[in-house]
Amino acid sequence: MGGPIENLYDFVRSAGPAPELKGRIDELAITPTTAVVRIDMEKDAAGACCNDCLSLIKLDGRWQAVSKWFHQFNC
């Protein structure tokens, strides 16, 4: 999946909830205004496992994701 963030939103809406989802967030790097985090997930809404990496920026005191990339694999 690639392209605009709407693609992710469409997937989340169509896949529905993930009742068996397990996840862990690791902080990879952080400064006062930027961060990179990794999220390891098992059994997402599609039943897959994945590693997400997000870059974030802090604007007006609020963290916002500016990019997301991932690796999806069978659990």
Secondary structure as UniProt FT lines:
FT   HELIX           5..15
FT   TURN            19..20
FT   STRAND          22..30
FT   STRAND          34..42
FT   TURN            45..46
FT   STRAND          49..59
FT   TURN            60..61
FT   STRAND          62..73
//
